[in-house]
Amino acid sequence: MSKRIVTAVALIGAAGIISGCSLEQPSAGCIVQDSTDYPWQALYTPKAGDETKACGKLRGEALGVWKYIEFEKGANEQLTKKRAYLGIRPEGLASRFAATFKDEVLNADGTVKVDKDGKPVMAYVTEERVDNARDDNYAVAKAATAVSETLADEPDDKGLCATTGFKPASVDAKEVIRENEVDGTTEQIVRAERLSYSFSNVMVYSDPSAPGTQLKATLRYTERQPDGTDCEAEYEVNAMWPQTGCDPESESTAETCGAGSGINPDFDVRCEPALANTVVADHEKDGTPIYWPGACVLNKPVPSFK
């Protein structure tokens, strides 16, 4: 009996040392959660006055975020770290390289195929809007990614990892039109678009409590208008990982950015209905996406904690 009691006390003591350690931990450096499996969710807040502009209506989107490390050969051909840098790929930019839409399916003779009820059979069609976009995914990814010159190796005293020298990313996408097989008229599916994203003051919050899962920045967004003029708006960006859909009317914490949602429980977040139709929840049998009625976003500027 005494042996069992002594063993139990020893285990409790060891657990106390493990969970109650107050020693200073060494920095893990500037960690960035990349978007290989899940994207980030950005919230855009327009600069005062810019919300009235045609290009000032953005409220947020998915972001691809990646940390890259560049090496160089040193003495004895050994590789040494040259620099770290950050890449940001906005969904709104990457999605412009091709357009996916429903179109009528044609028979071999060019007539419209119909179902048993006489209704046109529809199918999803993807058409490139930038030359060779479909054939070179790497080129598209590169063109759609804004890349910094540097990313700090260590966070500052506020846990923020600074970047410098972000180069803008842009796309010049052509219009998509469809010709009516019956009367020869044409219909514009998507108009020609020219977009540019220019990021600055980008900082990633990297701390043991949130290792590279919050980011803030300033975005200068430029969009070519139908009349040929450029509209420019500036936004405050606050983003978190991972992107998570939500339903503001749900009584489930898992569906309102709380417990069970997969979001860091220490984050101060909310379900934002202005970002409805942003995160895919499922698909219909014909492939039509079903969207969440909202998206989880940070409730205050980075770092956003309860």
Steps between C-alpha positions, in 0.01 A plus 500: 500500500773746594678440172189594305455820698860605448472435124184707476663792679798481268274513194306797632825680569622438145172624354532818703845567360379444142188717521625763741835586347571872526841496333545737208455317169730568206339666200393270217556787258246638255260214432241533222217251459496434128194439282588159363187342651281793609496867398498801729194723540555874457273777622530827304407831661505790250680819587267783597343639182605209280191295585297724266716414198404227255818314594447558871237228542733210586433353843737205502611186320712188525876548493776257418793578730843336482842547656794435269867456588773567248839332541840570351818296474771590748840357578550136403176512299298508820157660474434794728184702545500817294160641584140420585209664323120488489250436222130604505259374234151661515216279376341796320812536289577131439139430400513750211736290289210275399120514518276208592131523416205289392437471128267303276628163381497464121436193288742397224297699247525818707144494634430536870470171686178469703390268779181289511299805603625701204723726714855584386768281658747722684860426598786693656749644254839654581649749257839665539513877512878535484696327223641161603345528846359148485825346378739649755374497858839608630498813284151586623596447863809715456311783328225496764739516796630819658849428636707688756873564491550387859333343802656551843671203662374593846184676623527838669409562865131498400524163327480648151717388208556783256543481123645744248473571130175337392463494124142541372318218324262567211295340227366624167214262420309504174123487473306176456219502244260238370330489160135402471488204263147592389513868409876564499489767772768511769474525876771626732552250784783690670635842404869568449672582830832645613579466871802579714573417865780693671576402861706697751565501875446122501565341839442143617431439867724215615477397863459167682134593555448550126796377293459689175121487474415872504611765252441870445578727206399796289360426156482741207251351257469626142227399258442609140146634458273440197566856382875430487598697811676346800337497843730473803405427860700430813410238759612388843554123489460268798523131419507169682557133430310283426212628290178377663138534390227585751128561545409803715153351561628164625488398866803274459836640615667295226302699243549839663881507522510353851589165651513230236557741209873427482596860583746575781270540804707796622425703187246782524287424192151550363280359225484764225185478279645759261722214381214270406568286193872504578565155648369186330309268731403226254388440141176413329483179295569700184811656654343834594674624817304559818644783709502585868293811586805657664872469568694515826720809531712669764291730716772762548837595350787250520579362750137419574457307826224472759 
